[in-house]
C-alpha cells in the first residue's frame, strides 16, 4: 500500500456520511429497550457488541 491509497476492499467516504451514526450519544438506561446490549469477553476486556 502506498501513501494516499486505501487498502484493497476499502472505500473512502465523507465524515458527514457517518457523523449522525456516531454522534447519537449514550442510550438512556431508564428505557428498557436500551438494555439489550450483549457483551463479548476477552481477557481484561469487555466490549459491547
Secondary structure, 3 states (H helix, E strand, C coil): CCCCCCCCCCCCCCCHHHHHHHCCCCCCCCCHHHCCCCEEEECCEEEEC
